[in-house]
């Protein structure tokens, strides 16, 4: 009965939008900071295609990654759950196959599903290598019937896996995977089949390797900054290619394109990558968690605007589930996200569900304007545990700790934090699964150099710049 009522409410909501369930394209940068867009007035980087996308859609000024590093956010996108719940505690951990994923749900609902680019949910660390055909935790087992993918970050002239077959490509990695995605999209458009395409870039993750022409605008910067920003130029150009391809296929009105990044920006670059936010990738402060995000969907977002509504990667699954009319049973509970479909029509007031984070023993909760952070004791016991509270509407740089000056808010936020930690710890133990525990078949978190199946390739890969240091 509950599922019937939910489906009825979803149908009413979709009728209110006046559009059919859309095709979906999820696009995610790798290490692009919140400040690294033209529309946020970056001092040297121009992103005309992202700017055009923002001007034609819903731009989020407060959008959060699933966690402060890469694999965790990928797990959150696919499950709608805070990453520690899924077993992806840090970069390089494998997603538990007991999790329910958006890709599997859409595949079962009749969508064609494709993954292109970085995966990093199969337990393998090190620079990206082609995913093995029999990888138990590759894109295929999680619901992607078509995939051209690598285990981790990748750069110029990558070697990738086309559903287990290794192929060498020439050119910028962002443009390569968009071209592959468009081939997949074109095939589905011609057959009138709805599609779900995931494009996960390797840009602008290190090692930074950009085409000479893309580095030219940054000749006054440091060598690594030239390559870093040059990679983003190529990525932005590929987004233009994607948008143009959808228009040429005449499917742009009913295709939702959701762009974001997997974590905050990188330190050590001038100009800064985080637009004045505190700290960088790996941190629980805004610079490590807040990322650029845009939804472009002409058929569903008819009045382009920017929103300050706090949202995040965990909202992607619930939002797409409502639009695609997926039953509630396709999402494993508890869900940390909520559907943003109402927000597409206009502002909806305060967020009704706090946004939780847990990473490396640290915890945080965002409840509209307020954010509470909990840091554990230092491993050697020299630094005591501490809790910090900030009002992000007044203090975006998180410089004024309110833990003593606002006792009532502190009490409320500590209660939310304790509840969040308790719930996530229950999930970590596997209590969300029908078995009530975590299977013992989870792949280990290891470097791919320890996998026998890759060893025959070592000699030919030693010459590749991205593998040199790993294969020494």
N, C-alpha and C positions, 0 to 999 in steps of 0.2 A: 504493500500500500504506500509506504514512504517513497519508493522509487517511482510509482505512478504519479504521485503528487509532485515530485521533483521534476519529472519529465513534463508535466502539464505546465508548471511554472516557467520552465525553460522555454517551452514552445510559445507561451505568452510573451516572454521577454524578447524572443527573436521576432515575433510578429510586430512588436512595438518598434523594432529597429527597421523593419521593412526590407530586410535583405535575406538572402539565402545563406546557408552555412558556407563560409568562404574556404578557398584554398589558403594554405598557411605556409609562410616562409619565415623561419627563425634564423636571424643573422647575428653572429656574435664575434666581436673582436677579442683578441688575446692580449691583455695588458694595456688596453687603451684607457687612459685616465679620464676622469670627469671633465677636465678642462681642455681636452684635446679635440676640439671641434671649432669650426669657423663660427657657428652660431653662438658660441660662448666667447667670441672675440679673442681667440688665441693669438698671441702677438706675431707668430710667424707661419703657423700652419693654416692652410686654406682647405676647406672641405666642401666644395660647392654642391656635391651630390647629397651629402648628408644634410646640408643646409636646405636644399630643395625638398628633401624628404620631410624635414621638420616643418617647413613652411606649408606643407600639404597634408600634415597629419596631426597626431597628438604627441607633443613633445613633453617628456617627463623631466622636470628639473630636480625631482627627488626620487630617483630610482636606485634600488640597491641590488647588488650582486647577491648570490646565495651565500657567499662567504668571501673571505679576503684573498683567496687563491683559486686557481683554475678548476681542477677536477671537482671540488665541492660545488661550485656554481653549476657545472654541467649536470651534476646529479640532481640539484634542486630544480633546474629547468625541466628535466624529464619526469620528475616525481611530484612536484609541488610541495616538497618537504624540506625542512632544514637539513643540511647535508649530513650531519652526524647521525641522524635517524637512519640514513641509508647505508651506513658503513663507510662512506667516503669522507674520512676524517681529515684528509689533507691531500695535497697533490699526489697523484699516482696510486691512490687506493682504488680497488675495483668496486663497482656498483653491485650491490647484492642482487642476485637473480630472483630473490623473493619480492623485490620491489615491483610495483605496477608502474609502467611508464606511459607517457603521452604517446610515444611512437607506436607502441603495441596497441593502445586503445584506438588510435586512429586507423591503424592497419585493420583491426577487427571491424571497424565501422565502415570499411570500404574505401579508405583513402590509399592511394599509392604513396609509399614512404621512401625517402631517400636521404642519406647522410653524406656530406661532402666536407672533407677537411679533418681537423683535429678531433680526436675522440677522447682519449685520456681517461677512460673509465674501465680499463681492463687490467689494472694492477701493474702496468709496465712503466718504468721511469726511464729518463734519458731522452735525448733528442728524438723526434718522431721518426719511426720506421714503419714500413707497410704492415698492416694488420694481417695476421695469418688467417688462412681460410677456415681453419678449425678452432679459432679462438673462441672459447666458451663464453667470453664476456665482451665480444666485439659488437659492432652495430647490429648485425643480423639477429642474434638471439634476443635483442631488446626491441625488435619490431621494425627494423629498416631492411626492406627487401632489396633496395639498390644502395650501394655505397662505394665511394672512392675516398679512402680514408687512411690516416696515419695515426700512430699511437699517441703522439704528442705534438709539440710545436714543429713547424716546417718553414722553409724559406725558399729562396730562388732555386729553380730547376730541381724540384723535389722528386723523390722516388716514393710512389704511393701504391696502395693496394686497391684494385678494382675487384671487390668481392673475393679476395684471396689471391688474385693474379697481380704480381708486381709489375709496375710500369714506371718508366722514367719520363718526366715531363720537362719541358723547356719554358722558361718565363717566370713571371712573378707569381708567387703561390696564390695570392688573393684572386688574381684574374683567372688562374687555372681552375680553381674550384667553382667559381661563378660560371665559367663556361660549361663545366660538367653539370652543374645544377640546372642550367638553362636547357641543356640537351634533355635531361630528365623531365623538366617542366614542359618543354615543347611536346614531347611524346605524350604526356598525360593530357595536355590541352587538346591535342588532335583527337585523342580517343574519348574526350569529354569526361574524363575521370578526375575526381577531386584529388588533390595532392598535398602532401606535407613534406616540405624540403627543409633540411637543416644545413646551414652553411656556417661552419665554425672555422674562422680564420686562424692562421698561425702568426698573425701580425697584430701589434708590433713587438712580439716576444723576441728576446735575444736568441741566437746571435743575429745582429741586425745586418741585413744584406739587401740593399735597394738597388734598383736600376739607376744608371748614371743620370739619366734625364730627370728622374724623380728626386734625386739629391740636389740638383742644380739650384733650386730656390733657397737652399740652406747652406750655401758655401761659406758663410761667415760663422757657422756653428762648429762645434767640435766634431771630429770624424764620426763618433758613435751617434751623436745627435742628428747628423746629416742622414745616416742610414735609417735611424729610428723614424724620423719624420718623413723620409722618403718612402718608407714602407706604408705609412698612413696615406700618403698621396695616392699610391697604387691601390690601396684598399678602397679609398673613396671613389676612385675611378671605376673599380669593379662594381660598386654599388650603383653607379650610373649605368653601367652595362646591364645589370639586373633589372633596374627600373625600366630601361628602354626595351629590354626583351619582353617584359610583361605587357608593355603598351603595344608592341608590334604583334603580340599574340592576341591582343584585345581582351585580356583577362585581368587587367590591372584593377578594375572596379570591384571585382569579387575575389581579390587576392590580398590577404592581410600580410604585410611585411613588418616584422617586429625586429628592430635593431637594438643591440645593447653590447655590453662588454662583460667579461667574466670576473673582473676584479678591478681595484683601483690602479692608478698609474704608478709608474716606476720612479724610484729616486735617482738622483745623479744626473738629471738633465736640466739644461737651461735653454729655453724657458721651461718652467715647471710643468709637469703633466697633470696636476690635480686642481688647477684653477683656484688656488688659495685654500683648499681644504687641508685639514690637519693630517699629516703622515701619508703613507703610500701603501702599495701592495703588501699584503701580509698583516696589516694593522686592522684593528677593530674600530679605529677612528674613521671619520667620514672619507678621508683620502684613500683608505683601503677598501671601503665598501660602496661608496656612492659612485655610480657609473652613468654615462650617457645612455639614453633610451628614447626610442621613437616608435610609435605605431603608425604606419601609413596604410590606410584602407579606405579608398574613396567611397566604396559602397556602404561603409559603416561609420566612418568619421567624416561627416560631410562639412563640418565647420572647424577648420584647423585652428589649433590653439596650443599654448603651453599650459601645463598644470603643475601646481606645487603639491598635489596630492601624493602622499608617501606610498610608493608601490615598490615591487621588487620581483626578482626572478621566480620566487615561489608563487606569484600570481599568474604565471604564464599557463600552467596546466589547467587551473580552474577556469580561466578565461576562455581558453580554446575548447575546453570540455563543454561549456555552456553554448558556445557558438556552433559547435559540431553536434550538439544534441546527444552527448555521451551520457550514459546512465551513471549515477553516483558510484556504482560498484566498480567502475573503471579506475577509481582513485583510492589508493590505500589511505586509511585513516591512522592517526590524525593528519589532516591537511593544514599546513601553515599559511597557505595563500588564500586569496579570495578572488572571485571573478571581477574583472574590471569592465565588463560589458556596460553597466550603467554609466560609468565614467566617460565612455565614448560619446554619449549623448550630451553631457554637460557635467558641471561640478556637482558633487554629491555630499559635500560636507566632510566632517572628520572621518578618518578611517576607523572602522568598527572592530578591526582585528589587529593586535600588535604584531610587529615583525620581529621574530626571534633569531638570534645568532648564537652559535657555539663553535669555537675553533681553538684548538691547541690549549684547552683548559680555560680559555677566556669565554665569557658570556656577555651578551648584550641584548637589550630589547628596545625597540623604537615604538613609542606610542604617540603618534602625531607629532606635536612639537618637541616632546621630551625623549631623551635617550639615556638609558642607564647602562653602565659598563661595569663588569666585575673581572678583576684580574687576580689570579691565584698567587699564592706565596711563591717567592723565588725558590728555585730548586735547592739552593744551598741555605735557605732559611734566612738570608740577610735582609730580604725585602718582604715586608708583611703583605698579606692580601689587602686589596683596596677596592673601593667602589666609587664610581664617579657619575655625576648627573649633569646633563646639559640641556638647555633649551635651544634647539637648533634654529628656531625662528628668529631668535635674538643673538645667537652666538654660533654662527656656522663654523667658526674656527675652533670650537670646543676649547676655549681658553678659560672659562669661568665655571668652575666646579660648584654646583648648587647643593651638594649633599648636606651641608650644614645649614644653609640659609633658607631652604625650602623643605622643612621637615615633613609636611603633609604629603607633598609630591614624592619625596623620597620614600616614605612609607608605602605609598601606592605602587611606585615603580619597583621597589624591592619585592613586593608581593608578586607582581607580574614576572619578575626575574626568577624567583624561586619556583613558581609554577612552571615556567618554561624549562628550566633546568631539569626539574623532576620528570616532566613529560618526555624530554629528549633522552634522558638516561634510561627510561623505560623502553623507548624505541631501540636504543643502542643494544639493549639486552635481547632484543628480538620479540618483545611482547606484542608487537603489532601484527605479527605473522600468524597464519593459522596454526603453524607448528608450535608457536609460543617461544621459539628460540631461533638463533641464527644457525643456518646450515654449516656444516664443517667443510664444505666444498669450496669455500671462497678462495680465489687465487691469491697467492702471496703478493706483497708489494715489493717487487724486485726490479732490477735493471734488465733491459732486454738482452744485454750482453751475457746474461746468465741463462738464457733460453737456448737450448741446443738447436732448435730449428733455424735460428738466425746465424749460427756460427759459419755455415758455408758461404755467407755473403761478406764476412769480415774483410777478406783481402781486397775485394773490389770496392768496398765502402770506405776503406782507409783513406782514399784520395778525396773523399767528399768533405767539404769544409765543415759541415754540420756534425760529422761523426769523428773527425780527427782526434779531438781530445778524449772522447769516450773509448776509442779503439787503440790508444797508445799502449 
